[in-house]
Every structure is written in structure tokens, then in C-alpha cells.
């Protein structure tokens, strides 16, 4: 299984059966010490859908973000409007 610490430049995309999806920046997760020993499966099995409330039913894809191609935080995106 893939440790989060080995994919710090990646994004986890969680897809719930209710068709809601969300992206989690691994780098942001790793800022919390409790996630440093987590595997991708640990995140998937604990993830709660913010739309329907299901836990552990999401599928996951992992994508790599090229340097300079990461999404901007909402605060930065709003400042540029």
C-alpha cells in the first residue's frame, strides 16, 4: 500500500457513490502529524462524504501535480478576481 509520505506532491481524488467528489492535497494532509504514517487506503476508509455522509465507500485516484500547476487555495483565487 502507498504511504502518503511517499506521494507528498500528489492529490487524492475521492469519488463517492452519490456522485460527489473531492480532492485532497497530500501535502496539506501531511502537515498534521497523525497523517504521516497513513496509507492511501487509510484515508479512503475513513473519508466521510460531505454530501451524503457515507464513510469508507469512496473510490480513490491519485494524480501528480507538476511544479507550478497546483490548484491555488480559494483565498488566493478570490484575490485575483
Buried (B, 14 or more C-beta within 10 A) or exposed (E): EBEBBEBEEBBBBBBBEEEBBBEBBBBEBBEEEEBEEBBBEBBBEEBBBEEEEBEEBBEBEEEEBEEEEEEEEEEEEEEEE
